[in-house]
Amino acid sequence: MKSIRRGQHLITLMLLLFLAVFGFLIYRLQKDAGFYMSHARNAPLGLVYDRRGDVLYDPNATADQYGEDHFLDISNLIGDDAGQMTNTLVANNKAALTNYSFLLGEQADGKAAVYTTLDHDVNRAVYDAFGKKNGCAVAYNYVTGEIYVCFSKPSIDILDGYENIDTLESGSMLCKVFYPTVPGSTMKVLTTVAALEHMGYDGLMSRSFSCSGTYTDLGGDDIRCHQRSGHGQQDVVKAFENSCNPFFAQLVEDPGWSLDDIMETYRAMGVRINGEGEAQSMDVDGISAFTASTVLTDKTDFNTQWGCMGQGKTLVSPLQMMVWQSAVANADGRTTAPYLIARTTDVSGNESYTASTSRSEAMFTAESAAHMREIMLTNGRDRYSSLLPGTTVGVKSGTAQVDNGASENSLLTGFVDDPAFPVAFCIVIEDRVGGEVSNTDIAGKLLQTLKASLA
């Protein structure tokens, strides 16, 4: 009898185990059905919205329904499911958009959707402000990480399809916010932070160098200033404001710190030096953003000095330039991770994901961050008071020589000093010449329009 009871107990336990495993498999199949269906050729997809409910992606969109260029400013960021653009929001989040239930099958009226942090109206206004110029712009909340503005020109209108793909301008099918560019003098933010870290504020402020327009470095090469007549004697605050190349060349050469000191801070801020290790990328809701790299060999070497001023072999994505601003703006040396997806809903309309704020470990000390913050705010007060009247903006501009010096890009990065409007940004205008739209124009449009929209 006892052996029969033991056998019954064993059979009961096996049945219970079988039912538990079977139930778990059903749950997983139901939960992950969207993932598997997203890899199917004709997976039914839901919509992508901006923060106010404006549609940013609709697999069944027509020009009659939305207007001929409704998606123009966000096409190479949001993308579609055609397979032509891969580093986009839709391409990397098809599982979240799939209107398929394992129990019910394909749902024509499914409620799978992605709700982004973008403000489409502001995004389009800033896109239009570029006029005929190409480039990109990105802006986010440096406290929460929400990306409000993100676009790249030239772009592609997904409503036009891909029949004219061979005639598109170069770069139309990728969002350059996430790809490396020459940062120009915006890199002086990192070099100044490195000097604060290793010389200390008093030590850095005690350095004073002269600029006569050209400085012959210790290697015998000439470092030229954009102001041919020079800036005269200046400290780091004035040199940062004047973006003075001779000052920063002499700062790099200063015997009070080593090349290892500079590289230590650069590495802490995510800069890959001299090709070391594997190339890294930041992840923004599945979109890959390439991180910074440079080549530094000797403090007396022209190319090393030039690299510390954002030229030479130095490359940074506009997204990373913006993210660095959060470590300064928050005055603690820690960056705030950016994100585009605020939340998602599944095929039944139930919330399946909600974003949260994420911050890095400290890349440099809070003391260095606070001093860097004040240096940037001083530049903003003195040179950029028109960006957001009544509010101080910390700013660093840059001019980057590209195409072997054949053209120049204009850059501007910075942050707003307002707890009620904590926005950091980066703007790149390609091949800019005098008399055209400027980064100051674009930044003013971005900040003023965005503040009004968020009010």
C-alpha positions as CSV (number, residue, x, y, z in Angstrom):
1,M,0.0,0.0,0.0
2,K,2.7,2.4,0.9
3,S,4.5,1.8,-2.4
4,I,1.2,2.5,-4.3
5,R,0.7,5.8,-2.3
6,R,4.3,6.8,-3.0
7,G,3.7,6.0,-6.7
8,Q,0.5,8.1,-6.7
9,H,2.4,11.0,-5.0
10,L,5.2,10.8,-7.6
11,I,2.7,10.8,-10.5
12,T,0.9,13.8,-8.9
13,L,4.1,15.7,-8.5
14,M,5.1,14.9,-12.1
15,L,1.7,16.1,-13.4
16,L,2.0,19.3,-11.4
17,L,5.5,19.9,-12.7
18,F,4.3,19.2,-16.2
19,L,1.4,21.6,-15.8
20,A,3.7,24.3,-14.3
21,V,6.2,23.9,-17.2
22,F,3.5,23.9,-19.7
23,G,1.9,27.0,-18.2
24,F,5.2,28.8,-18.2
25,L,5.8,27.9,-21.8
26,I,2.4,29.3,-22.7
27,Y,3.2,32.5,-20.8
28,R,6.5,32.9,-22.5
29,L,5.0,32.3,-25.9
30,Q,2.3,34.8,-25.2
31,K,4.7,37.3,-23.8
32,D,7.4,36.9,-26.5
33,A,5.0,36.4,-29.5
34,G,5.7,40.0,-30.6
35,F,9.5,39.3,-30.7
36,Y,9.1,36.2,-32.9
37,M,6.5,37.9,-35.1
38,S,8.6,41.0,-35.4
39,H,11.1,38.9,-37.4
40,A,8.4,37.7,-39.8
41,R,8.2,39.5,-43.1
42,N,4.6,40.8,-42.8
43,A,4.4,41.4,-39.1
44,P,1.5,43.8,-38.3
45,L,3.0,46.9,-36.6
46,G,1.5,49.6,-34.4
47,L,2.1,53.3,-34.3
48,V,4.9,55.5,-32.9
49,Y,3.8,58.8,-31.2
50,D,5.5,61.9,-29.9
51,R,5.0,63.2,-26.4
52,R,1.7,64.9,-27.3
53,G,0.2,62.1,-29.3
54,D,1.3,63.2,-32.8
55,V,2.0,60.2,-35.0
56,L,5.7,59.7,-36.0
57,Y,5.2,56.3,-37.6
58,D,2.3,54.6,-39.2
59,P,2.9,51.5,-41.4
60,N,-0.2,52.4,-43.4
61,A,0.5,56.1,-43.7
62,T,-0.4,58.1,-46.9
63,A,0.3,61.6,-47.9
64,D,-3.5,62.3,-48.1
65,Q,-3.8,61.3,-44.4
66,Y,-0.8,63.1,-42.9
67,G,0.4,65.6,-45.5
68,E,3.2,65.2,-48.0
69,D,6.2,65.9,-45.6
70,H,4.7,65.1,-42.2
71,F,7.5,62.6,-41.5
72,L,10.4,64.4,-43.2
73,D,12.2,65.7,-40.2
74,I,12.1,62.4,-38.3
75,S,12.3,59.7,-41.1
76,N,15.9,58.8,-40.6
77,L,15.5,58.7,-36.8
78,I,12.2,56.8,-36.5
79,G,12.6,54.8,-39.7
80,D,10.2,52.1,-40.9
81,D,10.0,48.4,-41.4
82,A,11.2,48.4,-45.1
83,G,14.7,47.2,-44.1
84,Q,16.5,50.0,-45.8
85,M,17.4,51.8,-42.6
86,T,18.6,49.7,-39.7
87,N,19.9,52.1,-37.0
88,T,16.4,53.5,-36.3
89,L,13.8,53.4,-33.6
90,V,11.3,51.2,-35.5
91,A,14.0,48.8,-36.8
92,N,15.2,48.1,-33.3
93,N,11.9,48.0,-31.5
94,K,9.7,46.0,-33.8
95,A,8.9,43.5,-31.0
96,A,7.3,46.3,-29.0
97,L,5.3,47.4,-32.0
98,T,4.0,44.0,-33.1
99,N,0.2,43.6,-33.0
100,Y,0.2,39.9,-32.6
101,S,-1.1,37.7,-29.7
102,F,-0.1,34.0,-29.4
103,L,-3.6,33.2,-28.2
104,L,-5.6,35.5,-30.6
105,G,-3.3,35.7,-33.5
106,E,-2.9,38.8,-35.7
107,Q,-4.9,41.8,-34.4
108,A,-5.8,44.4,-37.0
109,D,-7.0,46.7,-34.3
110,G,-4.2,45.9,-31.9
111,K,-3.0,48.6,-29.5
112,A,0.8,47.9,-29.6
113,A,2.5,51.3,-29.7
114,V,5.6,53.2,-28.8
115,Y,5.3,56.6,-27.1
116,T,8.4,58.7,-27.5
117,T,9.8,61.7,-25.6
118,L,10.1,63.8,-28.8
119,D,8.2,67.0,-29.4
120,H,7.4,66.8,-33.1
121,D,6.3,70.4,-33.5
122,V,9.6,71.8,-32.0
123,N,11.6,69.2,-33.9
124,R,10.1,70.4,-37.2
125,A,10.5,74.1,-36.3
126,V,14.2,73.7,-35.7
127,Y,14.6,71.4,-38.8
128,D,13.0,74.1,-40.9
129,A,15.2,76.8,-39.3
130,F,18.3,75.1,-40.9
131,G,16.9,76.3,-44.3
132,K,19.1,75.0,-47.1
133,K,21.9,73.9,-44.8
134,N,22.6,70.3,-43.7
135,G,23.5,69.2,-40.2
136,C,21.8,67.9,-37.1
137,A,20.5,68.9,-33.7
138,V,19.7,67.1,-30.5
139,A,18.4,68.4,-27.2
140,Y,17.4,66.6,-24.0
141,N,16.4,67.0,-20.3
142,Y,19.8,66.7,-18.5
143,V,18.0,65.7,-15.3
144,T,15.6,63.0,-16.6
145,G,17.2,61.9,-19.9
146,E,14.2,62.6,-22.1
147,I,15.2,63.5,-25.7
148,Y,13.0,66.3,-27.0
149,V,14.6,67.2,-30.3
150,C,16.6,64.9,-32.6
151,F,17.0,65.2,-36.3
152,S,19.5,65.1,-39.2
153,K,19.6,66.8,-42.6
154,P,19.4,65.8,-45.3
155,S,16.6,63.4,-44.6
156,I,14.3,61.1,-46.6
157,D,10.6,61.2,-46.7
158,I,9.4,57.7,-46.1
159,L,6.1,58.4,-47.8
160,D,8.0,58.7,-51.1
161,G,9.3,55.1,-50.7
162,Y,12.8,54.1,-52.0
163,E,12.4,54.2,-55.7
164,N,14.7,57.3,-55.9
165,I,17.3,55.9,-53.4
166,D,20.2,56.2,-55.8
167,T,19.6,60.0,-56.2
168,L,19.4,60.8,-52.5
169,E,22.0,63.2,-50.9
170,S,24.7,61.4,-49.0
171,G,23.6,60.9,-45.4
172,S,19.9,61.0,-46.0
173,M,19.2,57.6,-44.6
174,L,21.0,57.9,-41.3
175,C,20.6,60.2,-38.3
176,K,24.0,62.0,-37.9
177,V,23.3,62.8,-34.2
178,F,24.5,59.2,-33.5
179,Y,27.6,59.2,-35.8
180,P,31.1,60.6,-35.3
181,T,32.0,64.0,-36.5
182,V,35.0,66.3,-35.9
183,P,34.0,68.3,-32.8
184,G,36.3,71.3,-33.2
185,S,36.7,73.6,-30.2
186,T,33.8,72.0,-28.3
187,M,36.5,69.4,-27.3
188,K,38.0,72.2,-25.2
189,V,35.4,71.4,-22.6
190,L,37.0,68.0,-22.0
191,T,40.5,69.5,-22.1
192,T,39.6,72.1,-19.5
193,V,37.9,69.5,-17.3
194,A,41.1,67.4,-17.5
195,A,43.2,70.4,-16.5
196,L,40.8,71.1,-13.6
197,E,41.2,67.5,-12.5
198,H,45.0,67.4,-12.5
199,M,46.0,71.0,-11.8
200,G,43.1,72.0,-9.6
201,Y,41.1,75.2,-10.0
202,D,43.7,77.5,-8.4
203,G,46.5,75.8,-10.4
204,L,44.7,76.2,-13.7
205,M,43.7,79.8,-12.9
206,S,47.3,80.6,-12.2
207,R,48.3,79.7,-15.8
208,S,48.4,82.7,-18.1
209,F,49.6,82.5,-21.7
210,S,50.0,85.0,-24.5
211,C,48.4,84.8,-27.9
212,S,49.8,86.9,-30.7
213,G,47.8,85.1,-33.4
214,T,50.3,82.3,-34.0
215,Y,52.2,80.2,-31.4
216,T,55.2,78.1,-32.4
217,D,55.0,75.0,-30.2
218,L,57.8,73.1,-28.6
219,G,57.9,70.8,-31.6
220,G,58.5,73.7,-34.0
221,D,55.0,73.7,-35.6
222,D,52.7,76.8,-35.8
223,I,49.4,76.8,-34.0
224,R,47.2,79.5,-35.5
225,C,44.4,81.4,-33.8
226,H,41.2,82.3,-35.6
227,Q,41.9,85.9,-34.5
228,R,44.9,86.7,-36.6
229,S,45.9,89.7,-34.4
230,G,45.8,87.5,-31.3
231,H,44.1,87.8,-28.0
232,G,47.0,89.0,-25.9
233,Q,47.6,87.7,-22.3
234,Q,44.7,85.6,-21.0
235,D,43.7,83.0,-18.4
236,V,41.6,79.9,-19.0
237,V,38.2,81.8,-18.6
238,K,39.1,84.3,-21.3
239,A,40.8,81.7,-23.5
240,F,37.7,79.4,-23.3
241,E,35.5,82.3,-24.2
242,N,37.8,83.4,-27.1
243,S,38.3,79.7,-28.1
244,C,42.0,80.6,-28.4
245,N,44.1,77.8,-29.9
246,P,47.5,79.2,-28.9
247,F,46.4,79.3,-25.2
248,F,45.3,75.7,-25.3
249,A,48.4,74.5,-27.1
250,Q,50.5,76.0,-24.3
251,L,48.2,74.6,-21.7
252,V,48.7,71.1,-23.2
253,E,52.5,71.6,-23.2
254,D,52.5,72.9,-19.5
255,P,55.0,70.9,-17.4
256,G,52.5,70.9,-14.5
257,W,50.7,67.8,-15.9
258,S,51.4,64.8,-18.1
259,L,49.9,63.3,-21.2
260,D,48.8,60.4,-19.0
261,D,46.8,62.9,-17.0
262,I,45.0,64.1,-20.1
263,M,44.3,60.6,-21.3
264,E,43.1,59.5,-17.9
265,T,40.3,62.1,-17.9
266,Y,39.5,61.5,-21.6
267,R,39.1,57.7,-21.0
268,A,36.9,58.4,-17.9
269,M,34.7,60.4,-20.2
270,G,34.4,57.6,-22.7
271,V,37.1,58.6,-25.3
272,R,38.9,55.7,-27.0
273,I,42.6,56.7,-27.3
274,N,45.1,55.5,-30.0
275,G,42.8,52.7,-31.1
276,E,43.0,50.8,-27.8
277,G,40.4,48.2,-27.0
278,E,37.2,47.6,-28.9
279,A,35.2,50.4,-30.4
280,Q,32.3,51.2,-28.1
281,S,28.8,52.6,-28.7
282,M,26.1,54.1,-26.5
283,D,22.7,52.5,-26.8
284,V,19.6,54.7,-27.0
285,D,16.6,52.4,-27.1
286,G,18.3,50.1,-29.5
287,I,19.9,52.8,-31.6
288,S,23.7,52.7,-31.6
289,A,25.5,56.0,-31.0
290,F,29.2,55.8,-31.7
291,T,31.5,57.1,-28.9
292,A,34.5,59.4,-29.1
293,S,38.0,58.6,-30.2
294,T,41.3,60.4,-30.7
295,V,45.0,59.9,-31.2
296,L,47.4,61.4,-28.6
297,T,51.2,60.6,-28.7
298,D,53.3,63.5,-27.2
299,K,52.4,66.8,-25.6
300,T,54.9,68.7,-27.8
301,D,53.4,67.1,-31.0
302,F,51.2,69.3,-33.2
303,N,48.7,66.6,-33.9
304,T,48.3,65.8,-30.2
305,Q,47.7,69.4,-29.3
306,W,45.4,69.8,-32.3
307,G,43.5,66.6,-31.1
308,C,43.0,68.2,-27.7
309,M,41.3,71.1,-29.4
310,G,38.9,68.8,-31.4
311,Q,40.8,68.5,-34.7
312,G,43.3,66.0,-36.0
313,K,42.0,62.5,-35.4
314,T,39.4,63.4,-32.8
315,L,35.9,62.3,-33.5
316,V,32.7,62.6,-31.3
317,S,29.0,62.0,-32.0
318,P,26.8,65.1,-31.4
319,L,24.8,62.9,-28.9
320,Q,27.9,62.3,-26.8
321,M,28.8,66.0,-26.9
322,M,25.3,66.8,-25.5
323,V,25.5,64.0,-22.9
324,W,28.8,65.4,-21.5
325,Q,27.0,68.6,-20.8
326,S,24.8,66.9,-18.2
327,A,27.9,66.0,-16.1
328,V,28.7,69.7,-16.1
329,A,25.2,71.1,-15.8
330,N,24.3,68.8,-12.9
331,A,27.7,69.8,-11.3
332,D,28.5,66.3,-10.1
333,G,30.6,64.8,-13.0
334,R,27.9,62.2,-13.7
335,T,26.1,62.0,-17.0
336,T,22.4,61.3,-17.5
337,A,21.6,58.6,-20.0
338,P,19.4,59.8,-22.9
339,Y,16.3,57.9,-24.0
340,L,13.6,58.2,-26.7
341,I,11.0,55.8,-25.6
342,A,8.9,57.0,-22.7
343,R,6.6,53.9,-22.6
344,T,5.2,51.1,-24.7
345,T,1.8,49.3,-24.8
346,D,1.2,45.7,-25.9
347,V,-1.4,44.4,-28.4
348,S,-4.1,44.6,-25.7
349,G,-3.2,48.2,-24.7
350,N,-1.5,47.3,-21.5
351,E,1.6,49.2,-20.6
352,S,4.5,46.9,-21.2
353,Y,7.5,49.2,-20.5
354,T,8.1,52.5,-18.7
355,A,11.3,54.4,-19.0
356,S,13.3,55.5,-15.9
357,T,16.2,57.8,-15.4
358,S,19.7,56.3,-15.4
359,R,23.0,58.1,-14.4
360,S,26.6,57.1,-14.9
361,E,29.3,56.8,-12.3
362,A,31.3,60.0,-11.7
363,M,33.7,60.7,-14.6
364,F,35.3,63.6,-12.8
365,T,34.9,65.3,-9.5
366,A,32.0,67.4,-8.5
367,E,34.5,70.2,-7.8
368,S,35.8,70.1,-11.4
369,A,32.2,70.0,-12.7
370,A,31.2,73.0,-10.7
371,H,34.2,75.1,-11.9
372,M,33.6,73.9,-15.5
373,R,30.0,74.9,-15.2
374,E,30.9,78.4,-14.1
375,I,33.4,78.8,-17.0
376,M,30.7,77.8,-19.5
377,L,28.1,80.1,-17.9
378,T,30.5,83.0,-18.0
379,N,30.9,82.4,-21.7
380,G,27.1,82.3,-22.1
381,R,26.6,85.5,-20.1
382,D,29.2,87.4,-22.1
383,R,28.5,86.0,-25.6
384,Y,25.2,84.2,-25.9
385,S,22.6,86.2,-23.8
386,S,20.2,86.3,-26.8
387,L,19.7,82.5,-26.9
388,L,17.1,82.5,-24.2
389,P,16.4,86.0,-22.9
390,G,16.3,86.2,-19.1
391,T,18.1,82.9,-18.6
392,T,21.8,82.1,-18.6
393,V,23.0,79.3,-20.9
394,G,26.4,77.6,-20.6
395,V,27.9,77.4,-24.0
396,K,30.9,76.3,-26.1
397,S,31.2,76.8,-29.8
398,G,33.4,75.1,-32.2
399,T,34.6,75.3,-35.8
400,A,35.7,72.0,-37.3
401,Q,37.8,71.6,-40.4
402,V,36.5,68.6,-42.5
403,D,37.2,67.1,-45.9
404,N,40.9,67.8,-45.5
405,G,40.3,71.4,-44.7
406,A,38.1,72.0,-47.8
407,S,35.1,73.0,-45.7
408,E,34.2,73.9,-42.1
409,N,31.4,72.8,-39.8
410,S,30.0,75.0,-37.1
411,L,29.1,73.5,-33.8
412,L,27.4,74.7,-30.6
413,T,26.9,72.7,-27.4
414,G,25.7,73.7,-24.0
415,F,23.0,73.7,-21.3
416,V,20.4,76.0,-19.8
417,D,20.9,77.1,-16.2
418,D,17.3,76.8,-15.1
419,P,15.9,74.0,-12.8
420,A,12.5,74.4,-14.4
421,F,14.0,74.0,-17.9
422,P,17.0,71.7,-17.6
423,V,17.9,71.3,-21.3
424,A,21.3,70.4,-22.8
425,F,21.9,70.5,-26.6
426,C,24.3,70.1,-29.5
427,I,23.9,71.6,-32.9
428,V,26.0,71.0,-36.0
429,I,25.7,73.1,-39.2
430,E,27.7,71.6,-42.1
431,D,29.8,73.6,-44.5
432,R,28.7,76.9,-43.0
433,V,30.0,80.1,-44.5
434,G,29.5,83.7,-43.2
435,G,26.2,85.3,-43.7
436,E,24.2,82.1,-43.6
437,V,22.1,80.8,-40.7
438,S,24.3,80.5,-37.6
439,N,24.3,78.1,-34.7
440,T,23.2,81.0,-32.5
441,D,20.1,81.4,-34.7
442,I,19.4,77.7,-34.5
443,A,20.0,77.4,-30.7
444,G,17.8,80.4,-30.0
445,K,15.0,78.9,-32.1
446,L,15.4,75.5,-30.4
447,L,15.5,76.8,-26.8
448,Q,12.8,79.4,-27.1
449,T,10.4,77.2,-29.1
450,L,11.0,74.2,-26.8
451,K,10.5,76.3,-23.6
452,A,7.2,77.6,-24.9
453,S,6.0,74.1,-25.9
454,L,6.9,72.6,-22.5
455,A,5.3,75.5,-20.5
